[in-house]
């Protein structure tokens, strides 16, 4: 069997943990300790995050999308495939090394998608972009950490609080969608989405088509209801 080779590493934003980029033949893995955050062979649920979101906003003209977390680019590539030439996509990635890996050792995985004229990469916390402008996006896609329970950067928990969800709702245009990927179900998070005034649907999906681990995607639509305090 071909052994894994570590290509690079980077500290998490709090400086307490280490991300490691590994390669085995044509397969890539990003690890946090003994936990695999993502693998280049398993893209099904990340692609579903984009497809489900883009389907909900198919009637929107000149849609503007915010993706939180670059990862291995699965969500970005799927969104580009779903959206027309009038769309624009902003990708927020907090760890600069992840962007460097995308342009360097994992360039073959990204297949040039970072050079698509519809794409702009921002090396900032996605929370900063969410809070910077009201009614700015037709969809906000969050593939940050392993879902509402952050393991890489504990500050990400604020994204999934009621206050964080209220901020996301404010950043969306009418009929906009907040889509959140998670490693597993979270009834408390579903409840918080409702408290923030979203119409909520949770979708079960698999890591690799009809196989692999079971993941959850929340599709939360900004309706006309008044937000809860």
C-alpha positions as CSV (number, residue, x, y, z in Angstrom):
1,X,0.0,0.0,0.0
2,X,1.2,3.5,-0.8
3,X,2.1,5.3,2.4
4,X,0.8,8.7,3.4
5,X,3.3,11.6,3.1
6,X,2.8,14.8,5.0
7,X,3.2,17.8,2.6
8,X,2.7,20.7,5.0
9,X,1.2,21.9,8.2
10,X,-0.4,25.1,9.6
11,X,-1.6,26.2,13.0
12,X,-5.2,26.9,13.7
13,X,-6.2,30.5,14.3
14,X,-5.9,30.1,18.1
15,X,-2.5,28.6,17.7
16,X,-3.4,25.6,19.8
17,X,-3.8,22.9,17.1
18,X,-2.2,21.9,13.9
19,X,-3.7,21.2,10.5
20,X,-1.7,18.7,8.4
21,X,-2.0,18.2,4.6
22,X,-1.2,14.7,3.6
23,X,-1.0,12.9,0.3
24,X,-1.1,9.2,-0.8
25,X,-0.8,8.8,-4.5
26,X,-3.6,10.9,-6.0
27,X,-5.5,11.2,-2.7
28,X,-5.3,14.1,-0.3
29,X,-6.3,14.4,3.3
30,X,-6.4,17.4,5.7
31,X,-6.1,16.2,9.3
32,X,-6.5,17.8,12.7
33,X,-4.7,15.5,15.1
34,X,-6.2,12.1,14.5
35,X,-9.4,13.5,13.0
36,X,-9.7,13.7,9.3
37,X,-11.5,16.9,8.4
38,X,-11.7,16.2,4.6
39,X,-10.5,13.8,2.0
40,X,-10.3,14.3,-1.7
41,X,-12.2,11.1,-2.4
42,X,-15.2,12.1,-0.3
43,X,-17.0,15.1,-1.8
44,X,-20.7,14.1,-2.0
45,X,-22.1,16.1,0.9
46,X,-20.0,19.2,0.3
47,X,-21.3,19.2,-3.3
48,X,-24.8,18.7,-2.1
49,X,-24.4,21.8,0.0
50,X,-24.0,23.9,-3.1
51,X,-26.5,22.1,-5.3
52,X,-29.3,22.3,-2.8
53,X,-28.6,26.0,-2.1
54,X,-28.4,27.0,-5.8
55,X,-31.6,25.2,-6.6
56,X,-33.4,27.4,-4.0
57,X,-32.2,30.6,-5.7
58,X,-32.4,29.5,-9.3
59,X,-34.8,32.4,-10.1
60,X,-32.6,35.1,-8.6
61,X,-30.9,37.4,-11.1
62,X,-27.2,38.1,-10.7
63,X,-27.0,36.0,-7.6
64,X,-24.2,36.7,-5.1
65,X,-23.0,33.8,-2.9
66,X,-20.8,33.7,0.2
67,X,-19.0,30.4,1.0
68,X,-17.5,30.1,4.4
69,X,-14.6,27.7,4.2
70,X,-12.6,26.8,1.1
71,X,-11.6,23.3,2.2
72,X,-10.8,21.2,-0.9
73,X,-13.0,23.3,-3.1
74,X,-15.9,20.8,-3.5
75,X,-18.6,23.3,-2.6
76,X,-17.1,26.0,-4.7
77,X,-16.8,23.9,-7.8
78,X,-20.3,22.5,-7.5
79,X,-21.7,26.1,-7.1
80,X,-19.8,27.2,-10.2
81,X,-21.4,24.3,-12.1
82,X,-24.9,25.3,-10.9
83,X,-24.7,29.1,-11.4
84,X,-24.7,31.1,-14.6
85,X,-22.2,33.6,-15.8
86,X,-24.0,36.5,-14.1
87,X,-23.2,35.0,-10.6
88,X,-20.5,36.1,-8.2
89,X,-19.0,33.9,-5.4
90,X,-17.0,35.2,-2.4
91,X,-15.1,32.5,-0.5
92,X,-13.9,33.4,3.0
93,X,-11.0,31.2,4.3
94,X,-9.5,32.1,7.6
95,X,-6.3,30.0,7.3
96,X,-4.0,31.3,4.6
97,X,-2.2,28.0,4.3
98,X,-5.4,26.4,3.0
99,X,-5.5,28.9,0.1
100,X,-1.8,28.2,-0.5
101,X,-2.5,24.5,-0.6
102,X,-5.3,25.0,-3.1
103,X,-3.0,26.9,-5.5
104,X,0.0,24.6,-4.8
105,X,0.0,20.9,-4.0
106,X,-3.8,20.5,-4.5
107,X,-4.0,22.5,-7.7
108,X,-5.0,19.4,-9.6
109,X,-8.0,18.9,-7.2
110,X,-9.1,22.5,-7.7
111,X,-8.9,22.3,-11.5
112,X,-8.5,26.0,-12.0
113,X,-11.7,27.0,-10.2
114,X,-10.0,29.7,-8.2
115,X,-9.2,31.5,-11.5
116,X,-12.8,31.6,-12.6
117,X,-13.8,35.3,-13.0
118,X,-16.9,34.8,-10.9
119,X,-14.7,33.9,-7.8
120,X,-13.0,36.1,-5.3
121,X,-11.0,34.7,-2.3
122,X,-10.9,36.6,1.0
123,X,-8.5,35.5,3.7
124,X,-10.8,36.7,6.5
125,X,-13.2,35.3,9.1
126,X,-16.5,34.7,7.3
127,X,-18.2,36.3,10.3
128,X,-16.6,39.6,9.3
129,X,-18.1,39.5,5.8
130,X,-21.5,38.4,7.2
131,X,-21.6,41.4,9.5
132,X,-20.2,44.0,7.1
133,X,-23.2,44.4,4.8
134,X,-27.0,44.0,5.0
135,X,-29.0,42.3,2.2
136,X,-25.7,41.5,0.4
137,X,-26.1,37.8,-0.5
138,X,-28.6,35.5,-2.1
139,X,-27.0,32.5,-0.3
140,X,-24.6,32.0,2.5
141,X,-23.0,28.5,2.5
142,X,-21.1,27.5,5.7
143,X,-18.8,24.5,5.6
144,X,-16.8,25.6,8.7
145,X,-15.3,23.1,11.1
146,X,-17.5,20.0,11.4
147,X,-20.7,21.9,11.7
148,X,-22.4,23.9,14.6
149,X,-20.0,22.3,17.1
150,X,-16.7,23.8,16.2
151,X,-13.5,21.7,16.7
152,X,-10.9,23.7,14.8
153,X,-11.6,27.3,15.9
154,X,-13.9,27.7,18.9
155,X,-14.7,31.2,17.9
156,X,-16.7,29.6,15.1
157,X,-19.3,28.7,17.7
158,X,-20.5,32.4,17.5
159,X,-21.6,31.7,13.9
160,X,-24.1,29.2,15.1
161,X,-25.5,31.1,18.1
162,X,-28.9,32.9,17.7
163,X,-27.0,36.2,17.4
164,X,-24.8,34.8,14.7
165,X,-27.8,33.4,12.8
166,X,-29.6,36.7,13.1
167,X,-26.6,38.4,11.5
168,X,-26.6,35.9,8.7
169,X,-30.3,36.5,8.1
170,X,-29.7,40.3,8.0
171,X,-26.9,39.7,5.4
172,X,-29.3,37.8,3.1
173,X,-31.5,39.3,0.5
174,X,-35.3,38.5,0.6
175,X,-35.8,34.8,-0.2
176,X,-32.1,34.1,0.4
177,X,-30.8,30.9,1.8
178,X,-28.4,30.0,4.7
179,X,-27.1,26.5,4.1
180,X,-25.0,24.8,6.8
181,X,-23.0,21.5,6.5
182,X,-22.6,19.3,9.6
183,X,-21.0,16.0,10.4
184,X,-24.2,15.0,12.2
185,X,-27.7,16.1,13.4
186,X,-28.1,18.9,16.0
187,X,-31.7,19.5,17.3
188,X,-30.5,22.6,19.3
189,X,-29.2,24.2,16.1
190,X,-32.4,23.5,14.2
191,X,-34.3,25.2,17.0
192,X,-32.0,28.2,16.9
193,X,-32.5,28.6,13.2
194,X,-36.2,28.8,13.8
195,X,-35.6,31.4,16.6
196,X,-33.7,33.5,14.2
197,X,-36.7,33.7,11.9
198,X,-35.7,31.1,9.2
199,X,-37.9,28.6,7.5
200,X,-35.9,25.4,8.1
201,X,-35.4,22.1,6.3
202,X,-32.7,19.6,7.2
203,X,-31.5,17.2,4.5
204,X,-29.7,13.9,5.2
205,X,-26.9,13.2,2.7
206,X,-23.9,10.9,2.3
207,X,-20.2,11.6,2.1
208,X,-19.8,9.8,-1.1
209,X,-22.9,9.5,-3.2
210,X,-25.0,6.7,-1.7
211,X,-22.2,5.5,0.5
212,X,-20.0,6.8,3.3
213,X,-20.8,8.7,6.5
214,X,-24.2,10.3,6.9
215,X,-24.1,14.1,7.1
216,X,-26.7,16.8,7.6
217,X,-27.3,20.0,5.6
218,X,-29.7,22.6,6.9
219,X,-31.4,24.8,4.3
220,X,-32.7,27.9,6.1
221,X,-34.7,30.3,4.0
222,X,-35.2,34.0,4.8
223,X,-39.0,34.4,4.7
224,X,-41.1,37.2,5.9
225,X,-41.5,36.2,9.5
226,X,-40.4,38.5,12.3
227,X,-37.2,37.4,14.0
228,X,-37.4,36.2,17.6
229,X,-35.6,38.0,20.3
